[in-house]
Amino acid sequence: MSDKAQITFPFMRLHAPRSASAKALVPAPRPVARRSAVRVPDGPDQASLPFARATPRLFVHEGARQLLEKRMASLIGDNVALSVTDNRRTMISSRRRGGTLEVRVHHMFLDADVFTVRALARYVRHGDRAASVLVGRFIESHRQRIAASGTRQVTLRTEGEHHDLGAVFERLNVQYFGGIVDARATWGRRRSGRRSRATIKLGTYCAEQKLIRIHPSLDRKWVPRYFVAYIMYHEMLHHVVPMPVIEGRRQFHSEEYRARERAFADYERAIRWEKRWVHRLLRA
């Protein structure tokens, strides 16, 4: 990598085709100008900040940063200076200055498993496409940590045209969780225009915000209440079930999680309905 080159790793959208012929979710890095600007959304003036000034203020456990820096240096075989950011757009960037490879990563990578760290090192050092796919999947699975890093306030909207998420949440909280779930729920934002899509994420849970978002496509008269409740229950489980790390990989849907998910009274019926009508949800 030349002294005047920088690579950036932009956050990719979740709704990407997942067929065997689909392109990698994370493209191979391209050399760009050293002073390439990084767009930072939701700031007070929407300013474009250059590389050297783009790191927002962020409290980082220094021990965790040093450990990741040492692991990266060992895997890359070079002098590495690692800094940790809270950037909402650029998850990874690097440039060489003198005899040191300066690497900036989003703080989510402080908790990365060994396989992800190895892929991260290969991506930074060689621009390895297979490694970029693995790192991209890690970023996808931690998307909530990117969304939570902004300062934008969330306006809760629980009452839909056909389904009231507040009522669904409260009933499930009492029936299955003894009222201990202190998360919040809201409908996601409805996008303007009609766009075809190959996948749809019906619900998300942000641990930092304790926030459940339900896709607005479910607020339809033809979507049964029990299916909306199943999606809500699925996300509420993420609030209460731990995510263990097994053989270096974080298990988002562990055996305990799956067992508790199947305890939902309408589980089988909801799964059958989803398989039958998912094509219609993709067009909604």
DAVENJO-V973792 format. One record per helix or strand. SS is the DSSP state (2 for helix, 1 for strand). FROM is the first residue (numbers start at 0). LEN is the number of residues. If there is no record, write none. Layout:
[[SS;FROM;LEN] [SS;FROM;LEN]]
This chain:
[[1;5;5] [1;31;1] [1;36;3] [1;47;3] [2;50;3] [2;61;15] [1;79;6] [1;89;8] [1;99;7] [2;106;5] [2;113;13] [2;128;13] [2;142;5] [1;158;1] [1;163;1] [2;164;13] [1;183;4] [1;202;4] [1;210;4] [2;215;3] [2;224;16] [1;244;2] [1;248;2] [2;254;7] [2;266;17]]
